[in-house]
């Protein structure tokens, strides 16, 4: 307003009246612009300020652009050709602007609806996934136990006997570790002159575990030799087994029976010498080895030797390959579901993007159409937009603008 008054003061007196008349539309528009901007931007309530700035700022700028371009177009009417078409273009631009403003408000409502629907769908999908994961976690122990039971009871590698052989070797090694620890501590103390280390028991346990497992291996080789009727190997293995029995009876089972001799003496009143202790230890070795061998060790020992020798377990190779297909099928199903959900997310994201952007683009395009109509008497955008593809790229808009100028 001050600038207009300064321009008026600088003009000759005979031109001031004409300038006042010509500047009436601008003098009217400036306070209207201030009122429109203030009304669309400010408020006493914070919530109302937020709503105004979301729903009224862009329509206000579009209307102001239309008012300014319309007033400037009035000044150019005396110098234009095809005035009727130009006035029609301005009227159509106002129609597009009013329709775009209404579509902007309706589009914001659509965006809220689409966002709520997408959020509800995402929440529903998340709940379904969590429920599926929870159900899978519940079914996992039963599935694993069923698979393990199926592998155990399927004809093939005797995994139950193999595990029982390892378990029994571990238990027997643990018992003999407990009984031999004092003796070994005394022996090491006498040899080194120092107390036994705390690592004695773990080292002794590993040694005894290997020793007991080797005892089962010797019995397996002896049984195989008898089955094959290999006299030479039978004689060799009988000698080896005798020394195995001697070592275990003298250093393991004798200590066990010796630790029980006070209880035997208390119950019977007889003091046991070295010969009864050796006999009891020998009977204990024969009884324990016989029971464990015929129950599980004769089936589990070949598997243990095959694993140590890295030999192929051909008996269960084909069933293992068959069961290997189940995890792959589950992964294929999971990946297919994931791809399907990814397509849903892309579709929802595209719908949300269009619902959020198109209403604002409608209003901005309507305001830009006023400016283009002012210069070339033809809008550059065809409103309303139905999708983001209707907005057009910058290169296409410049080519369209060049075509309009050449056509004019």
Legacy VTK file of the C-alpha trace (Angstrom):
# vtk DataFile Version 3.0
C-alpha trace
ASCII
DATASET POLYDATA
POINTS 408 float
0.000 0.000 0.000
2.812 2.436 0.827
4.489 1.627 -2.473
1.325 2.505 -4.383
1.076 5.811 -2.534
4.714 6.588 -3.338
4.119 5.846 -7.004
1.044 8.126 -6.968
3.001 10.962 -5.367
5.697 10.704 -8.027
3.219 11.072 -10.910
2.201 14.428 -12.454
-1.032 15.936 -11.152
-2.984 15.233 -14.335
-2.178 11.470 -14.052
-3.011 10.999 -10.377
-6.757 10.657 -10.865
-6.333 8.027 -13.564
-3.804 6.141 -11.415
-6.210 6.144 -8.448
-8.942 4.704 -10.632
-6.654 2.111 -12.166
-5.287 1.020 -8.776
-8.711 0.466 -7.169
-8.616 -3.350 -7.734
-5.114 -3.601 -6.231
-6.029 -1.372 -3.287
-9.023 -3.649 -2.682
-7.006 -6.848 -3.064
-4.201 -5.997 -0.623
-6.377 -5.915 2.540
-8.293 -8.966 1.271
-4.973 -10.802 0.923
-3.968 -9.872 4.466
-7.300 -11.062 5.850
-7.182 -14.338 3.918
-3.614 -15.120 5.043
-4.326 -14.179 8.655
-7.533 -16.224 8.737
-5.890 -19.328 7.199
-2.761 -19.169 9.391
-3.628 -17.885 12.862
-6.047 -18.822 15.618
-6.350 -18.691 19.397
-6.531 -22.494 19.744
-3.541 -24.694 18.959
-5.672 -27.488 17.536
-7.542 -25.060 15.294
-4.227 -23.575 14.114
-3.086 -27.045 13.065
-6.342 -27.738 11.209
-6.231 -24.365 9.456
-2.651 -24.815 8.308
-3.443 -28.276 6.979
-6.781 -27.567 5.278
-6.749 -23.829 4.467
-3.223 -22.609 3.622
-2.945 -24.196 0.173
-6.516 -23.201 -0.885
-5.823 -19.662 0.354
-2.677 -19.351 -1.781
-4.520 -20.768 -4.792
-7.352 -18.259 -4.394
-4.906 -15.378 -3.948
-3.004 -16.480 -7.051
-6.290 -16.526 -8.934
-7.271 -13.054 -7.668
-3.910 -11.507 -8.564
-3.809 -13.106 -12.012
-7.437 -12.137 -12.694
-6.826 -8.485 -11.743
-3.646 -8.368 -13.810
-5.533 -9.992 -16.676
-8.127 -7.171 -16.488
-5.345 -4.655 -17.068
-4.172 -6.602 -20.168
-7.614 -6.952 -21.791
-7.350 -3.783 -23.951
-4.140 -5.089 -25.485
-5.169 -8.710 -26.109
-6.583 -10.431 -29.155
-9.175 -13.186 -28.799
-10.500 -11.583 -25.635
-13.555 -13.856 -25.505
-11.408 -16.999 -25.452
-9.128 -15.402 -22.840
-12.037 -14.528 -20.562
-13.349 -18.065 -20.992
-9.968 -19.488 -20.041
-9.931 -17.335 -16.893
-13.459 -18.494 -15.957
-12.523 -22.139 -16.556
-9.403 -21.641 -14.412
-11.607 -20.374 -11.582
-13.889 -23.369 -12.022
-10.900 -25.713 -11.853
-9.609 -23.866 -8.780
-12.893 -24.148 -6.890
-13.256 -27.797 -7.866
-9.624 -28.501 -6.867
-10.187 -26.897 -3.463
-13.226 -29.059 -2.877
-11.325 -32.155 -4.086
-8.450 -31.161 -1.790
-10.698 -31.283 1.254
-12.366 -34.486 0.083
-8.947 -35.967 -0.741
-7.642 -35.226 2.747
-10.632 -37.111 4.129
-9.857 -39.957 1.733
-6.226 -39.925 2.901
-7.319 -40.268 6.531
-9.619 -43.128 5.563
-6.925 -44.894 3.501
-4.337 -44.358 6.245
-6.719 -45.780 8.854
-7.488 -48.751 6.622
-3.796 -49.368 5.955
-2.980 -49.075 9.650
-5.799 -51.464 10.511
-4.598 -53.886 7.827
-1.017 -53.654 9.090
-2.213 -54.200 12.655
-4.272 -57.196 11.557
-1.314 -58.595 9.607
0.996 -58.082 12.594
-1.445 -59.879 14.887
-1.757 -62.764 12.422
2.049 -63.038 12.144
2.473 -62.930 15.927
-0.222 -65.575 16.362
1.451 -67.779 13.739
4.843 -67.347 15.412
3.305 -68.118 18.807
1.609 -71.235 17.455
4.838 -72.346 15.779
6.726 -71.881 19.048
4.092 -73.960 20.847
4.204 -76.687 18.197
8.006 -76.620 17.915
8.725 -78.990 20.856
6.127 -81.477 19.598
7.427 -81.209 16.033
11.013 -81.665 17.153
10.138 -84.538 19.442
8.135 -86.146 16.639
11.030 -85.727 14.216
13.521 -87.063 16.738
11.244 -89.992 17.549
10.769 -90.657 13.840
14.531 -90.639 13.277
15.112 -92.820 16.320
12.520 -95.447 15.521
13.051 -95.534 11.761
15.108 -98.594 10.693
18.666 -97.482 10.064
21.423 -96.113 12.245
20.821 -97.164 15.898
20.975 -93.678 17.398
19.366 -94.770 20.678
22.015 -97.445 21.228
24.750 -95.001 20.202
23.590 -92.382 22.719
23.145 -94.995 25.448
26.684 -96.262 24.812
28.102 -92.752 25.167
25.947 -92.114 28.231
27.030 -95.321 29.941
30.695 -94.644 29.162
30.309 -91.188 30.673
28.584 -92.500 33.820
31.125 -95.279 34.331
33.993 -92.823 33.790
32.409 -90.476 36.347
32.149 -93.251 38.972
35.718 -94.384 38.473
36.956 -90.786 38.472
35.442 -90.384 41.930
37.005 -93.619 43.223
40.425 -93.121 41.626
40.966 -89.453 42.444
42.493 -90.070 45.934
44.832 -92.764 44.598
45.951 -90.654 41.627
46.435 -87.625 43.900
48.731 -89.658 46.172
50.658 -91.046 43.204
51.178 -87.616 41.623
52.087 -86.084 44.967
54.690 -88.765 45.518
56.155 -88.274 42.045
56.187 -84.484 41.934
56.370 -83.608 45.624
53.451 -81.173 45.234
49.724 -81.390 45.677
47.657 -82.541 42.738
46.273 -79.853 40.457
42.579 -79.031 40.204
42.741 -80.206 36.591
43.321 -83.790 37.712
39.658 -84.778 37.731
38.770 -83.459 34.224
41.886 -85.027 32.715
41.237 -88.302 34.556
37.602 -88.277 33.446
38.556 -87.866 29.754
41.127 -90.645 29.998
38.679 -93.025 31.661
35.954 -92.191 29.125
38.309 -93.083 26.251
39.446 -96.221 28.093
35.901 -97.508 28.662
34.853 -96.678 25.084
37.936 -98.531 23.864
36.879 -101.550 25.935
33.574 -101.674 24.022
35.501 -101.307 20.744
37.706 -104.288 21.602
34.643 -106.404 22.378
33.114 -105.383 19.043
36.221 -106.424 17.098
36.316 -109.746 19.009
32.651 -110.470 18.209
33.230 -109.634 14.537
36.231 -111.939 14.422
34.180 -114.796 15.903
31.369 -114.135 13.412
33.866 -114.216 10.520
35.621 -117.288 11.971
38.996 -115.647 11.584
41.095 -117.812 13.915
44.165 -115.608 13.767
42.279 -112.455 14.614
40.265 -114.303 17.284
43.449 -115.313 19.079
44.819 -111.774 18.820
41.626 -110.190 20.116
41.308 -112.738 22.984
44.800 -111.755 24.123
43.988 -108.055 23.730
40.691 -108.465 25.565
42.448 -110.312 28.390
44.827 -107.419 28.903
41.920 -104.966 28.613
40.105 -106.905 31.324
43.285 -107.004 33.417
43.795 -103.240 33.207
40.176 -102.417 34.002
39.917 -104.974 36.832
43.202 -104.017 38.471
42.953 -100.252 38.188
39.209 -99.581 38.029
36.954 -102.317 39.351
39.412 -103.324 42.079
39.236 -99.800 43.498
35.441 -99.957 43.334
35.279 -103.313 45.170
37.959 -102.173 47.607
35.863 -99.141 48.526
32.961 -101.529 49.241
35.029 -103.977 51.340
34.407 -102.162 54.665
30.683 -102.502 54.130
31.090 -106.212 53.231
33.232 -106.791 56.313
30.642 -105.016 58.476
27.829 -107.171 57.123
29.639 -110.534 57.030
32.441 -110.084 59.523
34.964 -111.486 56.995
38.045 -109.546 56.007
38.611 -109.670 52.228
42.130 -110.219 50.938
43.574 -109.453 47.555
42.324 -112.643 45.915
38.616 -112.222 46.850
38.783 -108.563 45.806
40.267 -109.501 42.397
37.631 -112.201 41.927
34.771 -109.842 42.847
36.226 -107.191 40.530
36.494 -109.702 37.668
32.890 -110.859 38.193
31.760 -107.240 38.309
33.559 -106.474 35.040
32.100 -109.550 33.309
28.581 -108.831 34.553
28.563 -105.134 33.724
30.200 -105.579 30.318
27.871 -108.456 29.466
24.676 -106.582 30.395
25.654 -103.361 28.678
26.988 -105.144 25.604
23.899 -107.219 24.936
21.500 -104.372 25.777
22.882 -101.521 23.673
26.674 -101.490 23.254
26.738 -104.119 20.485
24.490 -101.799 18.405
25.980 -98.446 19.415
29.682 -99.314 19.240
29.753 -99.805 15.414
28.174 -96.369 14.990
30.761 -94.816 17.326
33.615 -96.455 15.384
32.085 -95.322 12.072
31.894 -91.723 13.282
35.455 -91.783 14.598
36.682 -93.335 11.325
34.557 -90.897 9.245
32.801 -93.728 7.459
29.532 -93.117 5.619
26.363 -94.156 7.427
24.788 -95.519 4.259
21.870 -97.119 6.014
20.220 -93.767 6.765
21.502 -91.694 3.853
18.329 -92.037 1.775
15.834 -91.276 4.592
17.940 -88.256 5.611
17.714 -86.916 2.071
13.977 -87.440 2.118
13.507 -85.586 5.386
15.736 -82.770 4.112
12.973 -81.684 1.767
10.605 -80.626 4.526
12.559 -77.538 5.715
13.031 -76.419 2.084
9.316 -76.672 1.440
8.593 -74.663 4.597
11.096 -71.992 3.520
9.551 -71.822 0.021
6.118 -71.347 1.552
7.395 -68.657 3.922
9.164 -66.799 1.072
6.011 -66.944 -1.086
3.958 -65.481 1.758
6.584 -62.788 2.289
6.482 -61.815 -1.397
2.695 -61.672 -1.264
2.807 -59.408 1.792
5.461 -57.261 0.101
3.108 -56.714 -2.860
0.393 -55.693 -0.390
2.741 -53.208 1.277
3.709 -51.700 -2.092
0.067 -51.358 -3.089
-0.833 -49.725 0.229
2.186 -47.410 0.023
1.206 -46.314 -3.498
-2.380 -45.705 -2.403
-1.217 -43.693 0.627
1.188 -41.667 -1.511
-1.487 -40.751 -4.039
-4.024 -39.984 -1.320
-1.521 -37.696 0.443
-0.023 -35.923 -2.589
-2.786 -35.642 -5.191
-5.071 -33.284 -3.167
-2.202 -30.829 -2.610
-1.098 -31.094 -6.244
-4.649 -30.342 -7.381
-4.661 -27.015 -5.544
-1.111 -26.046 -6.563
-1.832 -26.916 -10.194
-4.982 -24.759 -10.086
-2.951 -21.782 -8.803
-0.267 -22.386 -11.466
-2.952 -22.551 -14.163
-3.926 -18.942 -13.320
-0.357 -17.794 -13.980
-0.117 -19.738 -17.256
-3.513 -18.431 -18.422
-2.324 -14.873 -17.737
0.564 -15.292 -20.183
-0.592 -17.802 -22.837
-4.384 -17.737 -22.337
-4.535 -21.507 -21.858
-4.111 -23.734 -18.767
-1.185 -26.131 -18.699
-2.771 -28.724 -16.406
-5.936 -30.675 -17.082
-7.754 -30.936 -13.765
-8.636 -32.949 -11.757
-5.717 -35.373 -11.463
-6.731 -39.024 -11.270
-3.272 -40.422 -10.525
0.311 -39.285 -10.102
0.934 -40.042 -13.784
-1.402 -37.117 -14.705
0.897 -34.635 -12.951
3.485 -34.971 -15.693
7.233 -34.547 -15.743
8.992 -31.176 -16.019
10.197 -31.896 -19.555
6.691 -32.729 -20.728
5.306 -29.562 -19.103
7.929 -27.381 -20.813
7.157 -28.980 -24.160
3.449 -28.386 -23.599
4.123 -24.751 -22.657
6.228 -24.257 -25.786
3.440 -25.727 -27.897
0.892 -23.365 -26.331
3.053 -20.322 -27.005
3.629 -21.318 -30.619
-0.088 -22.004 -31.095
-0.891 -18.553 -29.732
LINES 1 409
408 0 1 2 3 4 5 6 7 8 9 10 11 12 13 14 15 16 17 18 19 20 21 22 23 24 25 26 27 28 29 30 31 32 33 34 35 36 37 38 39 40 41 42 43 44 45 46 47 48 49 50 51 52 53 54 55 56 57 58 59 60 61 62 63 64 65 66 67 68 69 70 71 72 73 74 75 76 77 78 79 80 81 82 83 84 85 86 87 88 89 90 91 92 93 94 95 96 97 98 99 100 101 102 103 104 105 106 107 108 109 110 111 112 113 114 115 116 117 118 119 120 121 122 123 124 125 126 127 128 129 130 131 132 133 134 135 136 137 138 139 140 141 142 143 144 145 146 147 148 149 150 151 152 153 154 155 156 157 158 159 160 161 162 163 164 165 166 167 168 169 170 171 172 173 174 175 176 177 178 179 180 181 182 183 184 185 186 187 188 189 190 191 192 193 194 195 196 197 198 199 200 201 202 203 204 205 206 207 208 209 210 211 212 213 214 215 216 217 218 219 220 221 222 223 224 225 226 227 228 229 230 231 232 233 234 235 236 237 238 239 240 241 242 243 244 245 246 247 248 249 250 251 252 253 254 255 256 257 258 259 260 261 262 263 264 265 266 267 268 269 270 271 272 273 274 275 276 277 278 279 280 281 282 283 284 285 286 287 288 289 290 291 292 293 294 295 296 297 298 299 300 301 302 303 304 305 306 307 308 309 310 311 312 313 314 315 316 317 318 319 320 321 322 323 324 325 326 327 328 329 330 331 332 333 334 335 336 337 338 339 340 341 342 343 344 345 346 347 348 349 350 351 352 353 354 355 356 357 358 359 360 361 362 363 364 365 366 367 368 369 370 371 372 373 374 375 376 377 378 379 380 381 382 383 384 385 386 387 388 389 390 391 392 393 394 395 396 397 398 399 400 401 402 403 404 405 406 407
